[in-house]
Amino acid sequence: MSTPAHSTLSQADLRVLELLAKSFPTIADASTEIINLEAILNLPKGTEHFMADIHGEYEAFLHILKNASGNIKRKVRELFADTLSADEVRELCTLIYYPEQKLEIIKSGLDGTDGTELDAFYATTLPRLVLVLQSVSSKYTRSKVRKALPPSFAYIIEEMLHESPSDHDKKAYLHSIVQSIIQTGRADAFIAALAGVIQRLAVDQLHILGDVFDRGPGAHIIMDRLCEHPSFDIQWGNHDALWMGAAAGNDCCIANVLRLSLRYGNMQTLEDGYGINLVPLATFALETYADDPCDLFGPRLDRDDTTHNEKTRRLIAQMHKAISIIQFKLEAQMILRRPEWHMEDRLVLQHIDKERGVYTLDGVDYAMTDTFFPTLDPADPYALTAEEAALVRQLHHSFRVSDKLQRHIRCLFTHGCMYAVHNGNLLFHASVPLCADGSLKSVSVGGQSYSGRELLHHVGMVMRSAFNSDTPADEKRFARDYFWYLWCGPDSPLFDKDRMATFERYFLCDKSTHAERKGYYYLLRDDATVCDRILDAFGVRGRHRHIINGHVPVRVAGGESPIKADGRLMVIDGGLSKAYHDTTGIAGYTLVFHSRGFELIQHEPFSSVDDAIRRGTDIRSSTQIVELSGHRLRVRDTDKGRELQSQVNELKQLLAAYRHGIIKEPGSTRP
């Protein structure tokens, strides 16, 4: 690097160095920081973990999080390849995933009353866990590892991590620590602490590519865990946007959230998670649809479901139909209020001929699956009845005052956006709207046109403005309405189809009316040239760059591959949601990007946490090596590394400025 002279430094450069000198006031301070940063730059790249389309399946999500998509088991196998059997590896991994529960089972199975077997178990297991922790923490600085340690055991764990058991004296020292932990009755707590740190350090960054919500029973549990996670980001999905809109007070979004929850028989997230009062909806449905069997609105439940009796299923069906009709009315009001969205084809209720029991469109009559519409006024089909309007007000209030829901939405905004670029990878949930020729489509949002990166950025800013207290009233109303457009609007980057044919699927017998035509992104994403164009538009550089997204389940059973466009695109929605298992043939994909390259993990359905704990069953997963690097990636090869290298360069400039007297050290007599 050239030596800076006073005459070649701009005033701005000099000001930067003067500010840097406040943090590093001496040559020794600056030199030490350079050495520290260079050491970090040469560490192996941290492991990134990608997940998409979780859809409320909290047990499978938490298990995959605990086992880092099999990364922990892989390390355990490597460490103990010559010393532990497959059963012993499985038992040790289960202990890492579920320490408290597994310890209870282990202790209940040990014979003897003098505790010798239990002590022997502790004496064997604790050093093994320390070895696993040494392996997963090897990519990090001592400082970062120290911050991850629980305060009550930080000193002891650090001592054990950084001592070599090969030395005879050190081996005796470590043995004495283990014995002290056992004798003081702290072995269980220490094992739990070690397991927690292993789980935390097995992955450096967690990427969620959208759709935490809907279908499964535990979106609120997933959000609780994410909000506690030390390092995660999320690219919002269409189902996340729907819940955001509901939290913002968009009644169309509220109706859709309720409809989907009832469709899948999932009231846990609404009632137990967020305290949404469903009694008014149940009361209205029981009164309004008392004489309606609502057979077509029964919940989609697991084949082995035993938690819903016939009475409960009928009530859910009545509530499901009630909120569906309300939804179609509210959506029509929205469409009429926002003509610039050009969604008049979704004004569906006006085509119902109640007298003849048919749906008439463009002079063609279509048979209907259901013709009982007690709240529909043919003269004004989109008007809510007085009872419906009162119900909508009650539901609106319930969503708006849910503290936990509002807290979770704030977490999504804190850690999320519409897209992100990490280490040469472009992450988004669904699509980037395209024209037929693969060029970026110009989309109007609030009267102005945007495409590509600018479109996704502006959409994200609009979403945020719905929750900002300083947003002007007209802009806030548009932002609140726009959440519904994001859910089902033709040019929405979270939807990107010509329509959402919910009404047709429910009420029209002719299946040809159910079709939804996908946007050009989904038709052209196999084209490497198109993917390169998108990557260029988002400023993603490098030889090994990728688009990673989810949204559309990969139909593995039908032979579809998640790797597209000559490896430029990876789709990791393989159907974690149970509702998709029959369609996809698997239970989801996750992606791991470590210092050696990319591994795509294909998962089989997760049985249960109880099975995992008692029998050591893991999610059966198979690994596809997507791309291996010719050399082991270091921190210097990452986005963070480039930031650190910039800091090193500035510090070297500061050193030169000190040595040439351009900036004075305190107390320096240097001319």
Residue pairs with C-beta under 8 A, 6 or more apart in sequence:
1 649
1 652
1 653
1 656
3 656
3 660
4 13
4 653
4 656
4 657
4 660
4 662
5 660
5 662
6 660
6 662
9 17
9 657
9 662
13 653
14 662
16 650
17 650
17 653
17 654
17 657
17 662
17 663
18 663
20 650
20 651
20 654
21 654
21 658
21 663
23 29
24 30
24 33
24 651
24 654
25 665
25 666
26 658
26 665
26 666
27 655
27 658
27 659
27 665
30 651
30 654
30 655
30 658
31 655
33 651
34 648
34 651
34 652
34 655
37 644
37 647
37 648
37 651
38 648
39 141
40 141
40 635
40 644
41 634
41 635
41 636
41 641
41 644
41 645
41 648
42 634
42 635
42 636
43 139
43 140
43 141
43 634
43 635
44 138
44 139
44 595
44 632
44 633
44 634
44 635
45 139
45 423
45 594
45 595
45 632
45 633
45 634
45 635
45 637
45 638
46 139
46 140
46 203
46 204
46 205
46 635
46 638
47 68
47 71
47 139
47 202
47 203
47 204
47 205
47 592
47 593
47 594
47 595
48 203
48 204
48 205
48 206
48 207
48 422
48 423
48 592
48 593
48 594
49 68
49 69
49 71
49 203
49 205
49 206
49 207
49 590
49 591
49 592
50 207
50 209
50 427
50 548
50 572
50 590
50 591
50 592
50 593
51 61
51 64
51 206
51 207
51 208
51 209
51 572
51 576
51 590
52 208
52 209
52 210
52 211
52 237
52 429
52 549
52 550
52 551
52 572
52 573
52 589
53 209
53 210
53 211
53 237
53 550
53 551
53 553
53 573
53 575
53 576
53 577
53 588
54 61
54 208
54 211
54 212
54 216
54 219
54 222
54 576
54 577
55 211
55 212
55 213
55 214
55 215
55 216
55 219
55 239
55 576
55 577
55 579
56 212
56 213
56 214
56 215
56 216
56 217
56 218
56 219
56 222
56 266
56 269
56 577
57 215
57 216
57 218
57 576
57 577
57 578
57 606
58 216
58 217
58 218
58 219
58 221
58 222
58 225
59 218
59 606
59 608
59 609
60 576
60 587
60 588
60 603
60 605
60 606
60 619
61 222
61 225
61 576
62 221
62 222
62 225
62 609
63 97
63 606
63 609
63 612
63 618
63 619
64 590
64 603
64 619
65 199
65 206
65 225
66 72
66 96
66 97
66 98
66 199
67 73
67 93
67 97
67 618
67 619
68 199
68 202
68 203
68 592
69 590
69 591
69 592
69 601
69 621
70 601
70 618
70 621
70 623
71 202
71 203
71 592
71 594
72 93
72 96
72 97
72 132
72 136
72 198
72 199
72 202
73 89
73 93
73 618
75 132
75 135
75 136
75 202
76 84
76 89
76 92
76 93
76 96
76 132
77 89
78 135
79 131
79 132
79 135
80 88
80 89
80 92
80 128
84 92
87 616
90 616
90 618
91 102
91 616
92 125
92 128
92 129
92 132
93 616
93 618
94 102
94 612
94 613
94 616
94 618
95 102
95 103
95 106
95 125
95 129
95 191
95 195
96 129
96 132
96 195
96 198
96 199
97 195
97 199
97 612
98 609
98 612
98 613
99 188
99 191
99 192
99 195
99 196
100 188
100 192
101 613
102 613
103 188
103 191
103 192
105 613
105 614
106 121
107 118
110 117
110 118
110 121
111 117
119 182
122 178
122 181
122 182
122 187
122 191
123 178
123 179
123 182
125 191
126 178
126 181
126 182
126 187
126 190
126 191
126 194
127 165
127 174
127 178
129 191
129 194
129 195
129 198
130 157
130 160
130 161
130 194
132 194
132 198
133 157
133 161
133 194
133 197
133 198
133 201
134 161
136 198
136 201
136 202
137 145
137 161
137 197
137 201
139 204
139 595
140 201
140 204
142 158
142 162
145 158
145 161
145 201
146 154
146 158
148 197
148 200
148 201
148 230
149 157
149 158
149 193
149 197
150 193
150 196
150 197
152 189
152 193
153 189
153 190
153 193
156 177
156 181
156 190
157 193
157 194
157 197
159 177
160 174
160 177
163 170
163 173
163 174
164 170
165 171
165 174
181 187
181 190
200 230
204 231
205 231
205 232
205 233
205 422
206 229
206 231
206 232
206 233
207 232
207 233
207 234
207 235
207 420
207 422
207 427
207 548
208 226
208 232
208 233
208 234
208 235
209 234
209 235
209 237
209 427
209 428
209 429
209 548
209 549
209 550
209 572
210 234
210 235
210 236
210 237
210 238
210 239
210 240
210 428
210 429
210 430
210 494
210 550
210 551
211 237
211 238
211 239
211 240
211 429
211 550
211 551
212 219
212 222
212 223
212 226
212 234
212 237
212 239
212 240
213 219
213 239
213 240
213 242
213 243
213 257
213 269
214 239
214 242
214 243
214 257
214 260
214 261
214 264
214 266
215 260
215 264
215 266
215 577
215 578
215 579
216 264
216 266
216 577
216 578
217 266
217 268
217 269
218 268
218 269
218 273
219 243
219 269
219 273
220 268
220 269
220 272
220 273
220 274
220 404
220 408
221 273
223 408
223 411
223 412
224 408
226 232
226 234
226 411
226 415
227 407
227 408
227 411
232 415
233 415
233 416
233 417
233 420
233 422
234 240
234 412
234 415
234 416
235 416
235 417
235 418
235 419
235 420
235 427
235 428
235 429
235 549
236 244
236 412
236 416
236 417
236 418
236 429
236 460
236 463
236 494
237 429
237 430
237 494
237 550
237 551
238 429
238 430
238 486
238 487
238 492
238 494
238 495
238 551
240 412
240 416
241 463
241 483
241 486
241 487
241 494
242 253
242 256
242 257
242 260
242 483
242 487
243 253
243 257
243 405
243 409
244 253
244 409
244 412
244 463
244 466
244 483
245 252
245 253
245 254
245 466
245 480
245 483
245 484
245 486
245 487
246 253
246 254
246 256
246 257
246 399
246 405
247 399
247 400
247 402
247 405
247 406
247 409
248 466
248 467
248 479
248 480
248 483
249 396
249 399
249 400
249 480
250 480
250 481
250 483
250 484
251 330
251 392
251 395
251 396
252 327
252 330
252 331
252 334
252 484
252 487
253 483
253 484
253 487
254 392
254 395
254 396
254 399
255 323
255 326
255 327
255 330
255 331
255 392
255 395
256 327
256 484
256 487
257 270
258 270
258 278
258 281
258 319
258 323
258 395
259 320
259 323
259 324
259 327
261 267
261 269
261 270
262 297
262 299
262 316
262 319
262 320
262 323
263 297
263 299
263 300
263 320
264 299
264 300
264 301
264 579
265 299
265 300
265 301
265 305
265 308
265 313
265 316
267 278
270 276
270 278
271 278
273 404
273 405
274 399
274 402
274 404
274 405
275 398
275 402
275 404
276 395
276 398
276 399
276 402
276 405
277 394
277 398
278 319
280 391
280 394
280 395
281 319
281 322
281 323
281 391
281 395
282 315
282 319
284 322
284 387
284 388
284 391
285 315
285 318
285 319
285 321
285 322
286 315
286 318
288 318
288 322
288 374
288 375
288 387
289 318
289 321
289 322
289 372
289 374
292 318
292 321
292 372
292 374
293 314
293 317
294 314
294 317
294 318
294 320
294 321
295 317
296 369
296 370
296 506
297 316
297 317
297 318
297 320
297 321
297 324
297 506
298 313
298 314
298 316
298 317
298 320
299 308
299 313
299 316
299 317
299 320
300 579
301 308
301 313
302 578
308 316
321 370
324 502
324 506
325 373
325 375
325 376
326 384
326 388
326 391
326 392
327 502
328 348
328 349
328 503
329 349
329 381
329 382
329 383
329 384
329 388
330 384
330 392
331 346
331 484
332 346
332 347
332 348
332 349
332 381
332 382
333 382
334 481
334 484
335 341
335 343
335 344
335 346
335 347
336 347
336 382
337 481
338 481
338 485
340 444
340 447
341 485
341 489
342 490
343 489
343 490
343 499
345 499
346 488
346 499
346 500
346 503
347 382
348 503
348 504
349 376
349 381
349 382
350 381
350 382
351 359
351 360
351 361
352 359
352 368
352 373
352 376
352 378
352 381
353 359
353 360
353 365
354 371
354 373
354 376
354 378
356 365
357 368
357 371
358 365
358 366
358 367
358 368
359 365
359 366
359 367
359 368
359 507
359 508
360 366
366 508
366 509
366 510
366 513
367 508
367 509
367 510
368 507
368 508
368 509
369 506
369 507
369 508
369 509
370 506
370 507
375 385
375 387
375 388
377 383
384 392
399 405
409 467
410 467
413 463
413 464
413 467
417 460
418 428
418 456
418 457
418 459
418 460
418 463
418 493
419 426
419 427
419 428
419 453
419 456
419 457
419 460
419 538
420 426
420 427
420 428
421 427
421 538
421 539
421 540
421 639
422 639
423 593
423 637
423 638
423 639
424 540
424 541
424 542
424 544
424 545
424 546
425 540
425 545
425 546
425 547
425 548
425 593
426 534
426 535
426 538
426 540
426 545
426 546
426 547
426 548
427 548
427 549
428 456
428 493
428 547
428 549
429 494
429 549
429 550
429 551
430 493
430 494
430 495
430 496
430 549
430 550
430 551
430 552
431 493
431 494
431 496
431 519
431 521
431 522
431 549
431 551
432 440
432 452
432 455
432 456
432 493
432 521
432 534
432 537
433 440
433 441
433 443
433 451
433 455
433 491
433 493
433 496
433 519
433 520
433 521
434 440
434 441
434 519
434 520
434 521
434 524
434 530
435 441
435 520
436 520
438 520
438 524
438 527
438 529
438 530
438 533
439 533
440 451
440 452
440 455
440 533
440 534
440 537
441 451
441 491
441 520
442 449
442 450
442 451
443 449
443 450
443 451
443 455
443 491
443 493
444 491
445 455
445 458
445 459
445 462
445 482
446 462
446 475
446 478
446 482
448 458
450 458
450 459
451 537
452 534
452 537
452 538
453 537
453 538
453 539
455 493
456 493
459 486
459 493
462 478
462 479
462 482
463 479
463 482
463 483
463 486
465 471
465 475
465 476
465 479
466 476
466 479
466 480
466 482
466 483
468 476
471 479
485 492
486 492
486 493
486 494
486 495
487 494
487 495
487 500
488 495
488 499
488 500
489 495
490 496
490 497
490 498
490 499
490 519
494 551
496 518
496 519
496 521
496 522
497 516
497 517
497 518
497 519
498 516
498 517
498 519
499 516
499 517
500 516
501 513
501 514
501 515
501 516
504 513
504 514
505 514
508 514
522 552
524 530
525 531
525 547
525 564
525 565
525 569
526 564
526 565
526 569
527 565
528 565
528 566
528 568
530 565
531 547
531 564
531 565
531 568
531 569
532 568
534 547
535 545
535 547
535 568
544 627
544 629
545 568
546 567
546 568
546 569
546 570
546 598
547 565
547 568
547 569
547 570
548 569
548 570
548 572
548 591
549 569
549 571
549 572
549 573
550 571
550 572
550 573
551 573
552 571
552 573
553 573
553 574
553 575
553 580
553 583
553 584
554 560
554 561
554 562
554 571
554 573
554 574
554 575
554 584
554 589
555 583
555 584
555 585
556 562
556 574
556 584
556 585
556 586
556 602
557 583
557 584
557 585
557 586
558 585
562 570
562 571
562 572
562 574
562 589
562 600
563 569
563 570
563 600
563 624
563 626
564 570
564 571
567 626
567 627
570 591
570 598
570 600
570 626
571 589
572 588
572 589
572 590
572 591
572 600
573 588
573 589
574 584
574 586
574 587
574 588
574 589
574 602
574 603
575 581
575 583
575 584
575 585
575 586
575 587
575 588
576 587
576 588
576 603
578 587
578 605
581 587
581 605
586 602
586 603
586 604
587 603
587 604
587 605
587 606
587 619
588 603
589 600
589 601
589 602
589 603
590 600
590 601
590 603
591 598
591 599
591 600
591 601
591 626
592 598
592 599
592 601
593 599
595 629
595 632
595 633
595 634
596 628
596 629
596 632
596 633
597 625
597 626
597 627
597 628
597 629
597 633
598 625
598 626
598 627
598 628
599 623
599 624
599 625
599 626
600 623
600 624
600 626
601 621
601 622
601 623
601 624
602 621
602 622
602 623
602 624
603 619
603 620
603 621
604 619
604 620
604 621
605 619
606 612
606 619
607 617
611 617
612 618
634 641
635 641
635 644
636 642
636 644
636 645
654 663
656 662
657 663
658 664
658 665
658 668
658 670
659 670
661 670
661 671
664 670
